[in-house]
Amino acid sequence: MRNRCLCLILLPLLLSVKVWTQSATSLDIDRIKRATVFIYQAESVNNDLVITCVSSGTLISADGLIITNAHSVLPGRQCAGDQLIVSLNVDLSEPPIPKYRAEVFSVDEGLDIAILRISRELDGRLIARSELPILPFADISGSDEVSLDDTLIFAGFPDFGNEAVATTRGTVTAFINEPISPRPSWFKTRAEIPGTMSGGGAYNSAGLLIGIPTNAPLGGIAATASCRYFTDTNRDGLVNASDSCVPTGDFVSTVRPIGHARTLIRGARNGLTVDITSAPAEPPLPLNPPRVSRLFFAPSVSDGAPSTVVGSMPNNTNSLFFFFDYDNMTPETVYELRVSRDGIPDATFSLPPVRWSGRESGLWYIGSREQAWANGAYEFTLLINGASAGSQRIVVGGSATNRSQFSDIVFGTIDQSGALVGNGSILPLGDIASARFLYANMPGGNPWSAIWYFGGVEVARSADRWSDGSHGAKVIRVAPNGGLLPGKYRLELYIDGALSATSDFIVSGRPAGPLPEIFGNLRHVTAESPAAARRATALASFPASIPALYALFDWHLLAAGTPWTLRWLVDDQVFFETTNPWPTVESGSDFTVSLANPADGSYKLQLLVNNLKLIEHEVIVGIGQLPIDRLARFEGTILSGRVVDAATGRGIPSITIVLIGADFTAGEFTWREDQIYDLATSDRNGAFHFPRPLAFDTFYSVVIEADGFIPHAADEFSFSADQPYADIEIAMVYG
């Protein structure tokens, strides 16, 4: 049994310990820098690698997972490369050194987030995750709690990998909301963040990764001001404007909150990959240019729809949203919002060029809540791929007026008692659709009208004089010839010719209570192929180490193009979620989704339409619980130090220090993976840093073997909770 009576017992190793009294939430800039990587996307040309795009990135696991922006690592029109080179920081005072090649493990193009996995040595040889050295990585914040005026630290590379990793600071100046999630879509900052730091890390004052600084360089002529000529691509011996340009974008002022990436991160850390095998090949990109239409404002958003439509806002406005319809968008579309107040650009509420986050067509909004809008005349101008696509004006200021308005449209069917029933946004097939809306300050005799659309085409219109009182709720109906067909519908309500409220709903599935029956017969099987899965027997539990877990389901009356969501959870944590247009016929069976090599765990598949969960099914694999990650982070002591020559006191570079776990002593160490708690390598000055913290009041050992020096070891050292940071000096003796 190991003696636990001392905090630090020294064996032949000469070890001195200094403990400094920073708080546990102190910022460790060196640790942030060590977790930052530089990424080259390159194209193979005549056995040479030509750089096509660059970005910064952040290591998020000790076994080589990296988070960065998607647009600079995915092959596309602007970034045409097929190789990803990862450069690491060996010496924080020097430029990064190319070390590995990586592959894209998972990606969300709409969010512009990619998870890379180091997969090869620099020369192209495959490398298993278990063969990688333990790499420094960043801790991810467990929440999105960021407030206005909070200070953020941004890490990345200020040039094309020719300079050392750098950090800069800035404050949060605004939050921007879009319909991708209830949480903010973007943080805004006025920090000076070069374009090459796009894809790097944004950290809070505790050193936790809370976001990804992101820009979107424009292609074509618009790119000349935000790209660099880096390589002699035409082989004329010169690097100039005749060569291919590497886009970098302008300074970055937008940060994608890390909460939007947690699903991708969770799936990557558990090695879980999903394939929708029933969907046909992706259709070609739209040939028509992107366009926007029907631009208007709303004071708030309800389930993705405007609460009401406004033409002005009063004093003390703190919530405003700009809505528009869009068509022919792609993941490579770059969009921008320029906001001016009284003719002066307003950087707070503007959105610089970013990749498009939505689908090909639909209704979009951009705006903010709980932020003060100063009085003035605002103009909102949308730019698509650098060209103006539309603008709209609104005045903020003045006294609140009791204007006539409609608001808060919900859809459903009428039951036998005359009440509206349903979920508000999805109706089953039938003959009649009903809508309920609120009205306020409506004088008698005021002209109003309702227009219903199906698939963008008007199907019904009514116009009348108001006779229902000043305030209340009203129900109206539509009964198209031939009944309701599967697809997307829209209702617009007008007061005296001006749009006052609008909302969309979906018709799909068969009547089956409050929610229509769209999906059915959801089950899980295991098999060697999708074809075999459709013949396999459904089970509630599966043995460990199955090659694939398949989910199959039937569907009813779901029109092609209808947005639907597939969500997969393990142990009640989402690791995969995607929303796409329905890709196939209206009704069918055995739609198939596969999950490769699932680890032990409890797996649940959910199917949603319009953010409403319609069906779910859960099964068990193995013992029904994910294995504990031996590299999981926890609170503890951050250990760093320096290796020096005992005779001269000079730092010794390239020394590997092995930290041995609490279950083993130095004498028992045989280089087995389960014995290694963490590894560190000294830089050119002898400095080293363990990325993984040491658990408080837990005993560890250290082993050092280096050519030319006497091998040494230290056993039985630990740190208490009042020692969150420790610095040690290791003196090596020639032998």
Secondary structure, 3 states (H helix, E strand, C coil): CCCCCCCEECCCCEEEEEEECCCCCCCCHHHHHHCEEEEEEEEEECCEEEEEEEEEEEECCCCCEEEEECCCCCCCCCCCCCEEEEEECCCCCCCCEEEEEEEEEEEECCCCEEEEEEEEECCCCECCHHHCCCCCCCCECCCCCCCCCCEEEEEECCCCCCCCCEEEEEEEEEEEECCCCCCCCEEEEEEEECHHHCCCEEECCCCCEEEEECCCCCCHHHHHHHEEECCCCCCCCCCCCCCCEEECCCCEEEEEEHHHHHHHHHHHHCCCEEEECCCCCCCCCCCCCCEEEEEEEECCEECCEECCCECEECCCCCEEEEEEEEECCCCCCEEEEEEEECCEECCCCCEEEEECCCCCCEEEEEEEECCCCCCEEEEEEEEECCEEEEEEEEEECCCCCCCCEEEEEEEEEECCCCCEEEEECEECCCCCEEEEEEEECCCCCCEEEEEEEECCEEEEEEEEECCCCCCEEEEEEECCCCCCCCEEEEEEEEECCEEEEEEEEEECCECCCCCCECEEEEEEECCCCHHHHCCCCCCCEECCCCCEEEEEEEECCCCCCCEEEEEEEECCEEEEEEEEECCCCCCEEEEEEEEECCCCEEEEEEEEECCEEEEEEEEEECCCCCCCCCCCCCCCEEEEEEEEECCCCCECCCCEEEEECCCCCHHHCCCCHHHEEEEEECCCCCEEECCCCECCCCCEEEEECCCCECCEEEEEECCCCCCCEEEEEEEECEC
